[in-house]
Amino acid sequence: MGDFSDWDTDWEGIGRRYKSDHKIDECVIKQRAMRRRLKNDELHFKRAKALEDLCDEPKEGEQWRIVTEKQFNAYALILHVLQTRKISELYLAVYRINEPTVDAITEMLDSGKIKKATFIISSFFNQTKKPERWAIKLKDYCDAHPANTRHCYTHNHAKVVCIKTTKNEFFVFEGSGNMSDNARVEQYIYERCKATYDFHKSWMSDLCTATEKKRKEDR
């Protein structure tokens, strides 16, 4: 058998092309993710507009009860609020979120549009044999940002978003719809009420505290 040096093969060139192709693949993946993100935001801004068309923003102590087939959900409320003010606290309990929405919310945290956030998510998507990417992304982000995020994966099927704005307003949006694409008959309660906000904040905080305690005990 001949020596490898006898082969007329440009191994160095192949290595350069491989690295170059690898960089191109990473660039394409990032571009696709950005397009998905922009498409998701465009869709949800339309949903925010649908919410605005359906009812006025509730006044203090006012509550709207909604049954609709219109496509909007809790993320539409987040976008609606951020059009005119920032969010100082976000408490979110949800069964499922799509990946572009996770990307958007974490970018809002990075940019300071949302100051602090607490997430209560179904453990089904984090503890299966093949966890979904959005669940891994959200967990990894919260683990890397303990100063302004908390998270808990549990047997959750609640769908509630609580928002405290930098103007000291308290919004609550709860109902049957997930923070993913849906086009079914859904029911919601949309209100501005500090007592309701505090109620939901309390049980979500308690769940996170219990989870954090268990994590420490398991170490």
N, C-alpha and C positions, 0 to 999 in steps of 0.2 A: 504493500500500500504506500502511495506517495506521501511525502511530507505535506502538511496543511499549507506550508509556505509556497508549494508549487501550484496551488489552486489560484486561478485568476479571478479572485473575488474581492471586491472592495468592501471589506467588513466595516471599515470606519465610516464609509459612505452610507452603508445600510443602517448603522447605528444612528447617524445624524438624521436620516430620513425617518427612522422610527420615532425618535424624539420629536421631530417636527410634526409628524402625523399625530402623535399623542397630544401635542399642544393644540393642534387643530381640532381634534375630537373634543377636548375640554372646552375650547372656545365655542364650538357648535352646541354643546350641552348647555352652557351658560346662556347662549343666545335663545335657545329653545325655552329654557326656564323663564327668561325675561319676557318672551312673547306670551307664554302661558300666564304669567303674572299680570301683564298689561291687559290681556283679554279678560282675565278674572276681575280686575279692577273696573274695567269698562262695563262689564256685565253688572257688577254690584253697585256702581254709581247709578246705573239705570234703575236698579232695585231701590236704591236710596230715594231716587226721584219718585218711584212708585209709592213708597211709603209716605213721602211728603204730599203727593197728590191724593192719597187715600185719607189722610187726616193731618190736622195741624199738630205741631209739637205740643205735648201736653203742658199745661200750666201747673204750678205747684199744687199738689193735692188732686190733680185731675188724672183720670184713667180712661184709656180707650180699650175696648174689647173688639177684636178683629177676627173675622172668619173670611178667608180669601183663597183664591187660586193664583193670585198674583205672585210672581217670583221675587220674594225678598225674605231676608232672615236677619239674625242678630248682627251680622257683619255690615249689613246695609245701615243699621243704626249707628255703628261705630263710624262709618264713612260720613254719615249725615252730621254727626256731632263734630267731627274733625274739620268740617268745612268752615266753622265759625269759632271754634275754641279748641283747646287742648284737653286731654284726659289725664287727670292726676291719678286716678285709680280705676282699674278695670278688673272685674271679677267675672269669669266666664266658666259656666258649667255646660258641657255639650257632649253629645254622644260621639259625634264625628265632625272633622274639619277636612276640607281638601287642602292639598299641599300649597297651591298658590296663595291661599288665605293665610296659612301659617307663615309663609315667606313675607307677606305684606305686614302682618301684625308684628313680627320680629323686627322688621325694618322700621316700623313706627316706634317701637321701643328704642331702637338704636338712635333714631333721629330726635327723640325726646317728645314726639307728639303724644305718646303714651308714657307716663312717668313710671308707673308700677302696674304689674299684672299678676293675677292669680288664675290658674287654669285647673279645672276639674274635668278629667277626660275619662272615657270608658277604658278600662284595662283590657278589654277585648282586643283592641288594636295595638297594644303595646306588649302583650304577653303571649300572643299566638306563636306558632312555630315560625311564621314569617311575618314579623311586625310590619305594618305599613310605613312607608317612608315619612309621611307627615308626622306620625307619632314619634318616630325616632328623632326627627329634626326638632320637634318641639321640646322633647325631653332633653336633648343635648344642649339646646339653647338655654333652657332654664338652669340646667346644671352648671353652665358656664357663666350665668349671670344671677347669682344668688342674692345680690344686693337689691335688685328691683323685680325679681320674679319668684313665684312659688308655683309648684305643680303637684298634682296628685292624680295617679291612675288608680281607679277603683271601679266597682260595679255600678257605674253611673249611667243613668238614662235621662237625667234632668237636662233641660235646655233653658238656661237663664243667662242673660248678660246684664251686669250692673255697672253703671258708669258714674263716676264722680268727676265733674269737670273742674278746671282751674278757676271757674267762676262760682264754685261751691254749689253746683246744681247736681241733683241726684236722679238719674234715669234708670228704669228697669224695664227690660223687654224679655218676656218669657212666653213659651208656647211649644208647639209640637215640632216645628221645623228645625232641622240641623243646619250647621254652617257649611253646607255643601249644596250642590245643585239639586233642586227639587221643584216639582210642578204639580203638587197635589193640593187638595183642600187642606189648609192648615189653620190653626187657631192660635191667637196671640193675645197677650195683655201688654199694653204699652202705657207706662205711667211715669210720673215724676213725683217721687215720694221718698223721703229720707228714711222713714220707718221701714218700708219694704226693702230699701237698699241695705239697711243695717241688718235686717233679718237674714237676707241671703248672704251677705258678707260674713256673718257670724258662723253659719254652718260650713261654708266653704273654707274659712280660716281654720275651723276646728278639724276638718278633714285633713288639711295640709299639715297641721301641727301633729296629728296622730301619725301620719305617714312619715314625717321627718323624724319623729321619735323612734318609729320602728326601724327606719334606715340606720340610725345610730346604734340601736341595739343589735342589729344584724352584722355590724362591722366586726 
